[in-house]
Amino acid sequence: MEEKARKKEGEEEEAITKEGKKEKAIKKKGEKEREEEEGEEEKEREKEEGEGEKEREKEEGEGEKENGGEEIIYDDKIIYPNTHWLTRIVYLRSLCLIYLIAFLIAYNQNKALIGDRGLLPLQLHLQAIVNVTKGSTVGGFVAAPTLLWLAEPWSEINVWLDNIAVFGLSLAVTVCVLGSSNMFIMFTLWGLYFSIVSVGQVWYAFGWESLLLESGLLALWGVPLLSLSPLPPHSPPTPVMVWGGRWLGVRLALGSGLAKLRGDWCWWSLTCMCYHYETQPLPNPISYYLHQLPTIIHILLTLGSHIVELLLPLLSFMSRDLRMLFATSQIILQLITVLTGNVSFLNWLTIAISLLYFDDKAYAKIFSLQSQKEILRLQKLARENSPLVDPGNVRHTCNKMITIMITVLSLPVIINLLFASPVINTSFEPFRIVNTYGALGSVNRERTDVVLEGTHSRDPKDSSSTVWLEYEFKCKPSRPRQTPCFISPYHHRLDWLMWFAGLQSFEQHPWLLHLAGKLLINDEEATTLLEHNPFINTKPPLFIRATKYNYKFATTTTTTTTTTTGRGGGGGGEDCVANVGEMVPPQCCQGRPCNTSTTPVLQKSRKYDLVV
């Protein structure tokens, strides 16, 4: 029995062993079959992916080529050129930084310039427009489109000026921080600044004001209607913004270049820069040292300016690399100009416009990896013609209409460029959508500045007892020992206009008499425009006079002969100076001119000397 039992157990164990081996064999065979199946599936997938990739590359290579003729092979991990999502972010931030500065200037200066008690009160200006239009509200708005018509009867215009500036500042800061905007914000920024410029009178009569407004409209055409996302898929940057900005860059460069050649012979002889640093409205400390450079350097700089402004703009309509070459050269030229003088925010705004010549591929490295990944996704959607990046038929139609409008408004601008004597820094329609531009059409050979002085003397004709004290400006050269300022892109509007006053008679600048009247009563707002009022802690002066002086940069070889005058002497025997005549005879507090003459005097100087 035991033997049978053992035999039976052995048979059972043997059966179990065979069964286990059989199961293992089956399992091993199944694993092998699965591996083979998976391998075949993997090969099939790789084959399909390879064929699909080749087909996509073929379609994309046939459908789209680089301007230079090379095929673009798209890769989902590479940002390719000719899209402008990041370009829009860079442009909006740059533009709104200029808006911020412009509104800051308005907040600090407009009350004293065009406010209730300003040098050219806005109330009188608006009333004059009403009189011309015979009381027509529509006519007045067409003549000077501005929100300030709502402030009627314009007796408290200062509050409106401050609110407009503060609101504009707030919106500009918001866009700078977010790097995004929408049509509502951009239209508001444009409308607020346009409301100031259209009634700013002589204080806002310069090309950079129109340039900022036109640049703002280009941004308006290229942003979403409401979204504040920096990269909204449904609102890609429009060709109107990108190519409109490039067209603006071309007009700006050509306008400046042609204005030079048609305005002054020294641009043909390449010698204008020999004078420009010294005679420009508001030189900076570097201007002095540049003026001392050899003539050959001035000639080369002038030649370089001509090349950038007259020849390189043609590259705007060529390949991507050539377009960026023009933009880069323009940026370099503007940075050099910034280093040589204070021309408000004109140069900085030109740089902002030049940034539209670059695309996402050029800007990718200055953005975060997250932004780069989002650009890759948006570009892939665009290649696949996804509805997610389609702005829709309404936006397409609006873009076409805006393109037609800009084209039509550009026609008189193009014709103007072809004239022998073109009109620069002007617009042919009231809203300044497309304008003409130009700078430095002529260069003065010598510098003439106006010096304002006051006295407590009751007899300004008595030169022996009359002491004249000088009013100092924030940036305009006046005191010979005053170091030139460095303020760009900020701007002192009164200082700038004082330079023009030195070139002409006071009858052509009636605001100068208004300024003298304000100084005779120590007007608080008017004196905020000055660096120093010598009568701030005393009684107001009894008389004010304006005297013209010729200024010249000092040289190390200048010798001096000195006499002490009311303008104050210097020390160290550096340079000699002399005035060249009165612009406005002494004005008493009743505004009656006094028949006196100014005796030429000599006075020491540090950086400037006055010459007969």
FENJOQUI-V37684 format. One record per residue. N is the residue number from 0. RES is the residue in three letters. SS is DSSP state (hx for helix, st for strand, lp for the rest). Layout:
n=N res=RES ss=SS
n=N res=RES ss=SS
This chain:
n=0 res=MET ss=lp
n=1 res=GLU ss=hx
n=2 res=GLU ss=hx
n=3 res=LYS ss=hx
n=4 res=ALA ss=hx
n=5 res=ARG ss=hx
n=6 res=LYS ss=hx
n=7 res=LYS ss=hx
n=8 res=GLU ss=hx
n=9 res=GLY ss=hx
n=10 res=GLU ss=hx
n=11 res=GLU ss=hx
n=12 res=GLU ss=hx
n=13 res=GLU ss=hx
n=14 res=ALA ss=hx
n=15 res=ILE ss=hx
n=16 res=THR ss=hx
n=17 res=LYS ss=hx
n=18 res=GLU ss=hx
n=19 res=GLY ss=hx
n=20 res=LYS ss=hx
n=21 res=LYS ss=hx
n=22 res=GLU ss=hx
n=23 res=LYS ss=hx
n=24 res=ALA ss=hx
n=25 res=ILE ss=hx
n=26 res=LYS ss=hx
n=27 res=LYS ss=hx
n=28 res=LYS ss=hx
n=29 res=GLY ss=hx
n=30 res=GLU ss=hx
n=31 res=LYS ss=hx
n=32 res=GLU ss=hx
n=33 res=ARG ss=hx
n=34 res=GLU ss=hx
n=35 res=GLU ss=hx
n=36 res=GLU ss=hx
n=37 res=GLU ss=hx
n=38 res=GLY ss=hx
n=39 res=GLU ss=hx
n=40 res=GLU ss=hx
n=41 res=GLU ss=hx
n=42 res=LYS ss=hx
n=43 res=GLU ss=hx
n=44 res=ARG ss=hx
n=45 res=GLU ss=hx
n=46 res=LYS ss=hx
n=47 res=GLU ss=hx
n=48 res=GLU ss=hx
n=49 res=GLY ss=hx
n=50 res=GLU ss=hx
n=51 res=GLY ss=hx
n=52 res=GLU ss=hx
n=53 res=LYS ss=hx
n=54 res=GLU ss=hx
n=55 res=ARG ss=hx
n=56 res=GLU ss=hx
n=57 res=LYS ss=hx
n=58 res=GLU ss=hx
n=59 res=GLU ss=hx
n=60 res=GLY ss=hx
n=61 res=GLU ss=hx
n=62 res=GLY ss=hx
n=63 res=GLU ss=lp
n=64 res=LYS ss=st
n=65 res=GLU ss=lp
n=66 res=ASN ss=lp
n=67 res=GLY ss=lp
n=68 res=GLY ss=lp
n=69 res=GLU ss=lp
n=70 res=GLU ss=st
n=71 res=ILE ss=lp
n=72 res=ILE ss=lp
n=73 res=TYR ss=lp
n=74 res=ASP ss=lp
n=75 res=ASP ss=lp
n=76 res=LYS ss=lp
n=77 res=ILE ss=lp
n=78 res=ILE ss=lp
n=79 res=TYR ss=lp
n=80 res=PRO ss=lp
n=81 res=ASN ss=lp
n=82 res=THR ss=lp
n=83 res=HIS ss=lp
n=84 res=TRP ss=hx
n=85 res=LEU ss=hx
n=86 res=THR ss=hx
n=87 res=ARG ss=hx
n=88 res=ILE ss=hx
n=89 res=VAL ss=hx
n=90 res=TYR ss=hx
n=91 res=LEU ss=hx
n=92 res=ARG ss=hx
n=93 res=SER ss=hx
n=94 res=LEU ss=hx
n=95 res=CYS ss=hx
n=96 res=LEU ss=hx
n=97 res=ILE ss=hx
n=98 res=TYR ss=hx
n=99 res=LEU ss=hx
n=100 res=ILE ss=hx
n=101 res=ALA ss=hx
n=102 res=PHE ss=hx
n=103 res=LEU ss=hx
n=104 res=ILE ss=hx
n=105 res=ALA ss=hx
n=106 res=TYR ss=hx
n=107 res=ASN ss=hx
n=108 res=GLN ss=hx
n=109 res=ASN ss=hx
n=110 res=LYS ss=hx
n=111 res=ALA ss=hx
n=112 res=LEU ss=hx
n=113 res=ILE ss=hx
n=114 res=GLY ss=lp
n=115 res=ASP ss=lp
n=116 res=ARG ss=lp
n=117 res=GLY ss=lp
n=118 res=LEU ss=lp
n=119 res=LEU ss=lp
n=120 res=PRO ss=lp
n=121 res=LEU ss=hx
n=122 res=GLN ss=hx
n=123 res=LEU ss=hx
n=124 res=HIS ss=hx
n=125 res=LEU ss=hx
n=126 res=GLN ss=hx
n=127 res=ALA ss=hx
n=128 res=ILE ss=hx
n=129 res=VAL ss=hx
n=130 res=ASN ss=hx
n=131 res=VAL ss=hx
n=132 res=THR ss=lp
n=133 res=LYS ss=lp
n=134 res=GLY ss=lp
n=135 res=SER ss=lp
n=136 res=THR ss=hx
n=137 res=VAL ss=hx
n=138 res=GLY ss=hx
n=139 res=GLY ss=hx
n=140 res=PHE ss=hx
n=141 res=VAL ss=hx
n=142 res=ALA ss=hx
n=143 res=ALA ss=lp
n=144 res=PRO ss=lp
n=145 res=THR ss=lp
n=146 res=LEU ss=hx
n=147 res=LEU ss=hx
n=148 res=TRP ss=hx
n=149 res=LEU ss=hx
n=150 res=ALA ss=hx
n=151 res=GLU ss=lp
n=152 res=PRO ss=lp
n=153 res=TRP ss=lp
n=154 res=SER ss=lp
n=155 res=GLU ss=lp
n=156 res=ILE ss=hx
n=157 res=ASN ss=hx
n=158 res=VAL ss=hx
n=159 res=TRP ss=hx
n=160 res=LEU ss=hx
n=161 res=ASP ss=hx
n=162 res=ASN ss=hx
n=163 res=ILE ss=hx
n=164 res=ALA ss=hx
n=165 res=VAL ss=hx
n=166 res=PHE ss=hx
n=167 res=GLY ss=hx
n=168 res=LEU ss=hx
n=169 res=SER ss=hx
n=170 res=LEU ss=hx
n=171 res=ALA ss=hx
n=172 res=VAL ss=hx
n=173 res=THR ss=hx
n=174 res=VAL ss=hx
n=175 res=CYS ss=hx
n=176 res=VAL ss=hx
n=177 res=LEU ss=hx
n=178 res=GLY ss=lp
n=179 res=SER ss=lp
n=180 res=SER ss=lp
n=181 res=ASN ss=st
n=182 res=MET ss=hx
n=183 res=PHE ss=hx
n=184 res=ILE ss=hx
n=185 res=MET ss=hx
n=186 res=PHE ss=hx
n=187 res=THR ss=hx
n=188 res=LEU ss=hx
n=189 res=TRP ss=hx
n=190 res=GLY ss=hx
n=191 res=LEU ss=hx
n=192 res=TYR ss=hx
n=193 res=PHE ss=hx
n=194 res=SER ss=hx
n=195 res=ILE ss=hx
n=196 res=VAL ss=hx
n=197 res=SER ss=lp
n=198 res=VAL ss=lp
n=199 res=GLY ss=lp
n=200 res=GLN ss=hx
n=201 res=VAL ss=hx
n=202 res=TRP ss=hx
n=203 res=TYR ss=hx
n=204 res=ALA ss=lp
n=205 res=PHE ss=lp
n=206 res=GLY ss=hx
n=207 res=TRP ss=hx
n=208 res=GLU ss=hx
n=209 res=SER ss=hx
n=210 res=LEU ss=hx
n=211 res=LEU ss=hx
n=212 res=LEU ss=hx
n=213 res=GLU ss=hx
n=214 res=SER ss=hx
n=215 res=GLY ss=hx
n=216 res=LEU ss=hx
n=217 res=LEU ss=hx
n=218 res=ALA ss=hx
n=219 res=LEU ss=hx
n=220 res=TRP ss=hx
n=221 res=GLY ss=lp
n=222 res=VAL ss=lp
n=223 res=PRO ss=st
n=224 res=LEU ss=lp
n=225 res=LEU ss=lp
n=226 res=SER ss=lp
n=227 res=LEU ss=lp
n=228 res=SER ss=lp
n=229 res=PRO ss=lp
n=230 res=LEU ss=lp
n=231 res=PRO ss=lp
n=232 res=PRO ss=lp
n=233 res=HIS ss=lp
n=234 res=SER ss=lp
n=235 res=PRO ss=lp
n=236 res=PRO ss=lp
n=237 res=THR ss=lp
n=238 res=PRO ss=hx
n=239 res=VAL ss=hx
n=240 res=MET ss=hx
n=241 res=VAL ss=hx
n=242 res=TRP ss=hx
n=243 res=GLY ss=hx
n=244 res=GLY ss=hx
n=245 res=ARG ss=hx
n=246 res=TRP ss=hx
n=247 res=LEU ss=hx
n=248 res=GLY ss=hx
n=249 res=VAL ss=hx
n=250 res=ARG ss=hx
n=251 res=LEU ss=hx
n=252 res=ALA ss=hx
n=253 res=LEU ss=hx
n=254 res=GLY ss=hx
n=255 res=SER ss=hx
n=256 res=GLY ss=hx
n=257 res=LEU ss=hx
n=258 res=ALA ss=hx
n=259 res=LYS ss=hx
n=260 res=LEU ss=hx
n=261 res=ARG ss=hx
n=262 res=GLY ss=hx
n=263 res=ASP ss=lp
n=264 res=TRP ss=hx
n=265 res=CYS ss=hx
n=266 res=TRP ss=hx
n=267 res=TRP ss=lp
n=268 res=SER ss=lp
n=269 res=LEU ss=lp
n=270 res=THR ss=lp
n=271 res=CYS ss=lp
n=272 res=MET ss=hx
n=273 res=CYS ss=hx
n=274 res=TYR ss=hx
n=275 res=HIS ss=hx
n=276 res=TYR ss=hx
n=277 res=GLU ss=hx
n=278 res=THR ss=hx
n=279 res=GLN ss=lp
n=280 res=PRO ss=lp
n=281 res=LEU ss=lp
n=282 res=PRO ss=lp
n=283 res=ASN ss=lp
n=284 res=PRO ss=hx
n=285 res=ILE ss=hx
n=286 res=SER ss=hx
n=287 res=TYR ss=hx
n=288 res=TYR ss=hx
n=289 res=LEU ss=hx
n=290 res=HIS ss=hx
n=291 res=GLN ss=lp
n=292 res=LEU ss=lp
n=293 res=PRO ss=lp
n=294 res=THR ss=hx
n=295 res=ILE ss=hx
n=296 res=ILE ss=hx
n=297 res=HIS ss=hx
n=298 res=ILE ss=hx
n=299 res=LEU ss=hx
n=300 res=LEU ss=hx
n=301 res=THR ss=hx
n=302 res=LEU ss=hx
n=303 res=GLY ss=hx
n=304 res=SER ss=hx
n=305 res=HIS ss=hx
n=306 res=ILE ss=hx
n=307 res=VAL ss=hx
n=308 res=GLU ss=hx
n=309 res=LEU ss=hx
n=310 res=LEU ss=hx
n=311 res=LEU ss=hx
n=312 res=PRO ss=hx
n=313 res=LEU ss=hx
n=314 res=LEU ss=hx
n=315 res=SER ss=hx
n=316 res=PHE ss=hx
n=317 res=MET ss=lp
n=318 res=SER ss=lp
n=319 res=ARG ss=hx
n=320 res=ASP ss=hx
n=321 res=LEU ss=hx
n=322 res=ARG ss=hx
n=323 res=MET ss=hx
n=324 res=LEU ss=hx
n=325 res=PHE ss=hx
n=326 res=ALA ss=hx
n=327 res=THR ss=hx
n=328 res=SER ss=hx
n=329 res=GLN ss=hx
n=330 res=ILE ss=hx
n=331 res=ILE ss=hx
n=332 res=LEU ss=hx
n=333 res=GLN ss=hx
n=334 res=LEU ss=hx
n=335 res=ILE ss=hx
n=336 res=THR ss=hx
n=337 res=VAL ss=hx
n=338 res=LEU ss=hx
n=339 res=THR ss=hx
n=340 res=GLY ss=lp
n=341 res=ASN ss=lp
n=342 res=VAL ss=lp
n=343 res=SER ss=lp
n=344 res=PHE ss=lp
n=345 res=LEU ss=hx
n=346 res=ASN ss=hx
n=347 res=TRP ss=hx
n=348 res=LEU ss=hx
n=349 res=THR ss=hx
n=350 res=ILE ss=hx
n=351 res=ALA ss=hx
n=352 res=ILE ss=hx
n=353 res=SER ss=hx
n=354 res=LEU ss=hx
n=355 res=LEU ss=hx
n=356 res=TYR ss=hx
n=357 res=PHE ss=lp
n=358 res=ASP ss=lp
n=359 res=ASP ss=hx
n=360 res=LYS ss=hx
n=361 res=ALA ss=hx
n=362 res=TYR ss=hx
n=363 res=ALA ss=hx
n=364 res=LYS ss=hx
n=365 res=ILE ss=hx
n=366 res=PHE ss=lp
n=367 res=SER ss=lp
n=368 res=LEU ss=hx
n=369 res=GLN ss=hx
n=370 res=SER ss=hx
n=371 res=GLN ss=hx
n=372 res=LYS ss=hx
n=373 res=GLU ss=hx
n=374 res=ILE ss=hx
n=375 res=LEU ss=hx
n=376 res=ARG ss=hx
n=377 res=LEU ss=hx
n=378 res=GLN ss=hx
n=379 res=LYS ss=hx
n=380 res=LEU ss=hx
n=381 res=ALA ss=hx
n=382 res=ARG ss=hx
n=383 res=GLU ss=lp
n=384 res=ASN ss=lp
n=385 res=SER ss=lp
n=386 res=PRO ss=hx
n=387 res=LEU ss=hx
n=388 res=VAL ss=hx
n=389 res=ASP ss=lp
n=390 res=PRO ss=lp
n=391 res=GLY ss=lp
n=392 res=ASN ss=hx
n=393 res=VAL ss=hx
n=394 res=ARG ss=hx
n=395 res=HIS ss=hx
n=396 res=THR ss=hx
n=397 res=CYS ss=hx
n=398 res=ASN ss=hx
n=399 res=LYS ss=hx
n=400 res=MET ss=hx
n=401 res=ILE ss=hx
n=402 res=THR ss=hx
n=403 res=ILE ss=hx
n=404 res=MET ss=hx
n=405 res=ILE ss=hx
n=406 res=THR ss=hx
n=407 res=VAL ss=hx
n=408 res=LEU ss=hx
n=409 res=SER ss=hx
n=410 res=LEU ss=hx
n=411 res=PRO ss=hx
n=412 res=VAL ss=hx
n=413 res=ILE ss=hx
n=414 res=ILE ss=hx
n=415 res=ASN ss=hx
n=416 res=LEU ss=hx
n=417 res=LEU ss=hx
n=418 res=PHE ss=lp
n=419 res=ALA ss=lp
n=420 res=SER ss=lp
n=421 res=PRO ss=lp
n=422 res=VAL ss=lp
n=423 res=ILE ss=lp
n=424 res=ASN ss=lp
n=425 res=THR ss=st
n=426 res=SER ss=st
n=427 res=PHE ss=lp
n=428 res=GLU ss=lp
n=429 res=PRO ss=lp
n=430 res=PHE ss=lp
n=431 res=ARG ss=lp
n=432 res=ILE ss=lp
n=433 res=VAL ss=lp
n=434 res=ASN ss=st
n=435 res=THR ss=st
n=436 res=TYR ss=lp
n=437 res=GLY ss=lp
n=438 res=ALA ss=lp
n=439 res=LEU ss=lp
n=440 res=GLY ss=lp
n=441 res=SER ss=lp
n=442 res=VAL ss=lp
n=443 res=ASN ss=lp
n=444 res=ARG ss=lp
n=445 res=GLU ss=lp
n=446 res=ARG ss=st
n=447 res=THR ss=st
n=448 res=ASP ss=st
n=449 res=VAL ss=st
n=450 res=VAL ss=st
n=451 res=LEU ss=st
n=452 res=GLU ss=st
n=453 res=GLY ss=st
n=454 res=THR ss=st
n=455 res=HIS ss=lp
n=456 res=SER ss=lp
n=457 res=ARG ss=lp
n=458 res=ASP ss=lp
n=459 res=PRO ss=lp
n=460 res=LYS ss=lp
n=461 res=ASP ss=lp
n=462 res=SER ss=lp
n=463 res=SER ss=lp
n=464 res=SER ss=lp
n=465 res=THR ss=lp
n=466 res=VAL ss=lp
n=467 res=TRP ss=lp
n=468 res=LEU ss=st
n=469 res=GLU ss=st
n=470 res=TYR ss=lp
n=471 res=GLU ss=st
n=472 res=PHE ss=st
n=473 res=LYS ss=lp
n=474 res=CYS ss=lp
n=475 res=LYS ss=lp
n=476 res=PRO ss=lp
n=477 res=SER ss=lp
n=478 res=ARG ss=lp
n=479 res=PRO ss=lp
n=480 res=ARG ss=lp
n=481 res=GLN ss=lp
n=482 res=THR ss=lp
n=483 res=PRO ss=lp
n=484 res=CYS ss=lp
n=485 res=PHE ss=lp
n=486 res=ILE ss=lp
n=487 res=SER ss=lp
n=488 res=PRO ss=lp
n=489 res=TYR ss=lp
n=490 res=HIS ss=lp
n=491 res=HIS ss=lp
n=492 res=ARG ss=hx
n=493 res=LEU ss=hx
n=494 res=ASP ss=hx
n=495 res=TRP ss=hx
n=496 res=LEU ss=hx
n=497 res=MET ss=hx
n=498 res=TRP ss=hx
n=499 res=PHE ss=hx
n=500 res=ALA ss=hx
n=501 res=GLY ss=lp
n=502 res=LEU ss=lp
n=503 res=GLN ss=lp
n=504 res=SER ss=lp
n=505 res=PHE ss=hx
n=506 res=GLU ss=hx
n=507 res=GLN ss=hx
n=508 res=HIS ss=lp
n=509 res=PRO ss=hx
n=510 res=TRP ss=hx
n=511 res=LEU ss=hx
n=512 res=LEU ss=hx
n=513 res=HIS ss=hx
n=514 res=LEU ss=hx
n=515 res=ALA ss=hx
n=516 res=GLY ss=hx
n=517 res=LYS ss=hx
n=518 res=LEU ss=hx
n=519 res=LEU ss=lp
n=520 res=ILE ss=lp
n=521 res=ASN ss=lp
n=522 res=ASP ss=lp
n=523 res=GLU ss=hx
n=524 res=GLU ss=hx
n=525 res=ALA ss=hx
n=526 res=THR ss=hx
n=527 res=THR ss=lp
n=528 res=LEU ss=lp
n=529 res=LEU ss=st
n=530 res=GLU ss=st
n=531 res=HIS ss=st
n=532 res=ASN ss=lp
n=533 res=PRO ss=lp
n=534 res=PHE ss=lp
n=535 res=ILE ss=lp
n=536 res=ASN ss=lp
n=537 res=THR ss=lp
n=538 res=LYS ss=lp
n=539 res=PRO ss=lp
n=540 res=PRO ss=lp
n=541 res=LEU ss=lp
n=542 res=PHE ss=st
n=543 res=ILE ss=st
n=544 res=ARG ss=st
n=545 res=ALA ss=st
n=546 res=THR ss=st
n=547 res=LYS ss=st
n=548 res=TYR ss=st
n=549 res=ASN ss=st
n=550 res=TYR ss=st
n=551 res=LYS ss=st
n=552 res=PHE ss=st
n=553 res=ALA ss=lp
n=554 res=THR ss=lp
n=555 res=THR ss=lp
n=556 res=THR ss=lp
n=557 res=THR ss=lp
n=558 res=THR ss=lp
n=559 res=THR ss=lp
n=560 res=THR ss=lp
n=561 res=THR ss=lp
n=562 res=THR ss=lp
n=563 res=THR ss=lp
n=564 res=THR ss=lp
n=565 res=GLY ss=lp
n=566 res=ARG ss=lp
n=567 res=GLY ss=lp
n=568 res=GLY ss=lp
n=569 res=GLY ss=lp
n=570 res=GLY ss=lp
n=571 res=GLY ss=lp
n=572 res=GLY ss=lp
n=573 res=GLU ss=lp
n=574 res=ASP ss=lp
n=575 res=CYS ss=lp
n=576 res=VAL ss=lp
n=577 res=ALA ss=st
n=578 res=ASN ss=st
n=579 res=VAL ss=st
n=580 res=GLY ss=st
n=581 res=GLU ss=st
n=582 res=MET ss=st
n=583 res=VAL ss=st
n=584 res=PRO ss=st
n=585 res=PRO ss=st
n=586 res=GLN ss=st
n=587 res=CYS ss=st
n=588 res=CYS ss=lp
n=589 res=GLN ss=lp
n=590 res=GLY ss=lp
n=591 res=ARG ss=lp
n=592 res=PRO ss=st
n=593 res=CYS ss=lp
n=594 res=ASN ss=lp
n=595 res=THR ss=lp
n=596 res=SER ss=lp
n=597 res=THR ss=lp
n=598 res=THR ss=lp
n=599 res=PRO ss=lp
n=600 res=VAL ss=lp
n=601 res=LEU ss=st
n=602 res=GLN ss=lp
n=603 res=LYS ss=lp
n=604 res=SER ss=lp
n=605 res=ARG ss=lp
n=606 res=LYS ss=lp
n=607 res=TYR ss=st
n=608 res=ASP ss=st
n=609 res=LEU ss=st
n=610 res=VAL ss=lp
n=611 res=VAL ss=lp
